[in-house]
């Protein structure tokens, strides 16, 4: 009975190990960094637009870029972990 539990625990550990074409931990760190930098840039542009130091058109482009970059890095991270 005890051996069966140990085998099932080992099986769960093996399943939870992340494998990828590129090292998943590195991909997550890079994705987090890229998304964080994009978020900070968008926040700064939004604040500048509120105080009318920049055009509102630049803000919408920055927000759209942030969304595209976030979705792309998220998809890359997911595909790397699932297919790798």
HUHUPE-V539000 format. One record per helix or strand. SS is the DSSP state (a for helix, b for strand). FROM is the first residue (numbers start at 1). TO is the last residue. Records with the same first field share a line. If there is no record, write none. Layout:
SS: FROM-TO, FROM-TO
//
This chain:
a: 2-16, 24-50, 56-83
//
